[in-house]
Amino acid sequence: MNRYLPRSKATFLAIAVLTVILGVLATYYLPVRFFYDAQTIINDYDNEKGFVGSYPVTMSFYEYTGLGSLPFPLVAFIQLIMLLWVIYKIGIPEHFASLNLRNILVYTMILMLAFYISMPSKEFLTFLFIGLIVGIFQKKRFSVTTTISMVFLLLIAFGLWFRLYYAILPVLTLMIFYASRIKIKQQVLAGLVTGFVVMIFISLSYGFLKGEFLSESTREALNAERLGKLATNSVINSPVKPDTWYGESFSILYGFISVNIPVNGLRHILKPQILLFIAWQLLFTLYLFWLFKNALKSKRKNSLEIWIFSLVFSYFILQGVFEPDLGSAVKHKIGILPLLYYILYYDDFRKNIPV
């Protein structure tokens, strides 16, 4: 194989084939709870099908394309081929075959497609949308300002059409971007703290208008409904009730830590699958922090990349508000895999950037 293919592409092909095999066989080894969402999507129990909102749109998509009537192994084959093609078109880094931390993190994320998007899923549509966003970043046909403006408009439109919280991303991204450019020693921390403050302000404003803060009306409310069910073994519940301004502020920070730096998840010491996620997530988040810090050393040259890092960390902050459990957090990260893949390899996709 290596006579005809570079080692990097041969490695990607091997991982892609393994991912497709695992996805096609997923119905035979994954727990039933992995397919709850898929069953809801194809059966449309409450006649929700429509053209606005994540569930209605996804239900309509699978009905009108015919994918919803196919056996899950065939759905897995079709979807995974499409998603892997999106990644391939973004590009295969020259050193993709090397065994290092960055590559291992990416290998595992690609393999996770088999577990989370090998069945009818809202993340399939999200993945394709994020692939479009990355395509806009890569083309570089416009100035950085024009490119970011286009991406922000698409995020707002996607939020209003599919997942509302995507419409918040441009605001957080703007704040993190400009705060991280302040000439202080801890620029990444400054960006994150600013993002948290803005997110808390948005949530408190929402609570003032609606009577419930964001994490209280989404994550906490959902987990209250699911209390005691099998799928809640990695549930994220703030130890401080989020019905006051300080409770909600703590809840957002607690959610971010639980989802992205999940040291509090070590209480699941007897559940190896959760411990494996914790180790992966810690390494992934810390590595992204390090990359972001390095990109900030050359702000003018890396302007677009800093915007993308700001967007990624904005998404992570939002996850701290909305994610009900660790499993959902991983699934939604896999939904934005094209963006994570692109920013992890930004030095390969744009040469002569210090990493």
HUQUIUR-V429950 format. One record per pair of residues at least 6 apart in sequence whose ideal C-beta (glycine too) atoms are under 8 Angstrom apart, sorted by the first residue. I is the first residue (numbers start at 0). J is the second residue. Records with the same first field share a line. If there is no record, write none. Layout:
I=J + J
This chain:
0=9 + 12
1=9
4=12
5=93
6=95 + 96
7=91 + 92 + 93 + 94 + 95 + 96
8=91 + 95
9=96
10=95 + 96
11=86 + 87 + 91 + 95
14=106 + 109 + 110
15=83 + 87 + 109
17=110
18=79 + 83 + 109 + 110 + 112 + 113
19=75 + 76 + 79 + 80 + 83 + 113
20=113
21=110 + 113 + 114 + 117
22=75 + 76 + 78 + 79 + 112 + 113 + 116 + 117
23=72 + 75 + 76 + 117
24=72
25=33 + 71 + 72 + 75 + 113 + 114 + 117 + 118
26=34 + 71 + 72 + 118
29=114
32=229 + 230
33=114 + 115 + 118
34=71 + 118
35=230
36=118 + 119 + 120 + 121
37=71 + 118 + 119 + 120
39=54
40=54 + 57 + 58 + 61 + 67 + 119 + 120 + 121
41=58 + 61 + 67 + 68 + 119
43=58 + 62
47=54 + 55 + 58
48=55 + 58 + 59 + 62
49=55 + 56 + 58 + 59
50=56 + 59
51=160
52=161
53=121 + 161 + 162
54=121
56=124 + 160 + 161
57=119 + 120 + 121 + 123 + 124
58=67
60=66 + 124
61=67 + 119
66=74 + 77 + 78 + 119
67=119
69=77
71=117 + 118 + 119
74=117 + 118 + 119
75=113 + 117 + 118
78=116 + 117 + 120 + 123
79=112 + 113 + 116 + 117
81=127
82=112 + 116 + 123 + 126 + 127 + 336
83=109 + 112
85=126 + 127 + 130 + 337
86=109 + 336 + 337 + 340
88=134
89=130 + 133 + 137 + 337 + 340 + 341 + 348
90=137 + 344 + 347 + 348
92=344 + 347 + 348
93=347
94=102 + 347
95=102 + 105
96=102
100=282 + 286
101=286 + 343 + 344
104=279 + 282 + 283 + 286 + 343
105=340 + 343 + 344
107=279
108=332 + 333 + 336 + 339 + 340
109=336
111=329 + 333
112=333 + 336
115=122 + 329 + 330 + 333 + 334
116=122 + 123 + 126 + 333 + 334
121=162 + 334
122=330 + 331 + 333 + 334
124=161
125=161 + 162 + 331 + 334 + 335
126=333 + 334 + 335 + 336 + 337
128=153 + 157 + 161
129=334 + 335 + 336 + 337 + 338
130=337
131=153
132=150 + 153 + 154 + 337 + 338
133=337 + 338 + 340 + 341
135=146 + 149 + 150 + 153
136=146 + 150 + 303 + 307 + 341
137=341 + 348
139=146 + 303
141=149
143=302 + 303 + 306
146=303
147=303 + 306
150=310
151=169 + 172
154=165 + 166 + 168 + 169
155=165 + 166 + 169
157=165 + 166
158=164 + 165 + 166 + 167 + 168
159=166
164=317 + 320 + 321
167=198 + 201 + 313 + 317
168=310 + 313 + 314 + 317
170=197 + 201
171=194 + 197 + 198 + 309 + 313 + 316 + 317
172=306 + 309 + 310 + 313
173=309
174=190 + 193 + 194 + 197
175=190 + 191 + 193 + 194 + 309 + 312 + 313
176=190 + 305 + 306 + 309
177=193
178=189 + 190 + 192 + 193 + 194
179=186 + 187 + 189 + 190 + 291 + 295 + 305 + 308 + 309
180=186 + 295 + 298 + 305
181=189
183=189
186=292 + 295
187=288 + 291 + 292 + 295
190=309 + 312
191=312 + 316
194=312 + 313 + 316
195=251 + 252 + 255 + 316
198=251 + 316 + 317 + 319 + 320
199=247 + 248 + 251
201=213
202=212 + 213 + 214 + 247 + 251 + 320
203=212 + 244 + 247
205=211 + 212 + 213
206=212 + 213 + 215 + 244 + 247
209=216
211=220 + 242
212=241 + 242 + 247 + 250
213=247 + 320 + 321
214=237 + 241 + 247 + 250 + 251 + 254 + 320 + 321
215=241 + 242 + 247 + 250
217=320 + 321
218=235 + 250 + 254 + 320 + 321 + 322 + 323
219=236 + 237 + 241 + 250
221=323
222=231 + 234 + 235 + 236 + 323 + 324
225=231 + 234 + 323
230=324 + 326
231=324
232=267 + 270 + 273 + 324
233=264 + 267 + 270 + 273 + 276 + 324 + 325 + 326
234=323 + 324
235=253 + 254 + 257 + 258 + 322 + 323 + 324 + 325 + 328
237=246 + 249 + 250 + 253 + 254
238=253
239=245 + 246 + 249 + 250 + 253
240=246
241=247 + 249 + 250
251=316 + 319 + 320
252=319
253=263 + 319
254=318 + 319 + 320 + 322
255=315 + 316 + 318 + 319
256=262 + 263 + 319
257=263 + 264 + 319 + 322 + 325 + 328
258=280 + 315 + 318 + 319 + 322 + 325 + 328
259=280 + 284 + 315 + 318 + 319
260=280 + 281 + 284 + 285
261=276 + 277 + 280 + 281 + 325
262=277 + 281
264=273 + 274 + 276 + 277 + 325
265=274 + 277
267=273 + 274 + 277
268=274
273=325
276=325 + 329
280=329
284=315
286=343
287=308 + 311 + 312 + 342 + 343
290=308 + 342 + 343 + 345 + 354
291=305 + 308 + 312
293=353 + 354
294=301 + 304 + 305 + 308 + 345 + 352 + 354
295=301 + 305
296=353
297=352 + 353
298=305
300=352
301=352
304=342 + 345 + 349 + 352
307=338 + 341 + 342 + 345
308=342
310=338
311=335 + 338 + 339 + 342
314=335
318=328 + 331 + 332
322=328 + 331
332=339
341=348
345=352 + 354
346=352 + 353 + 354
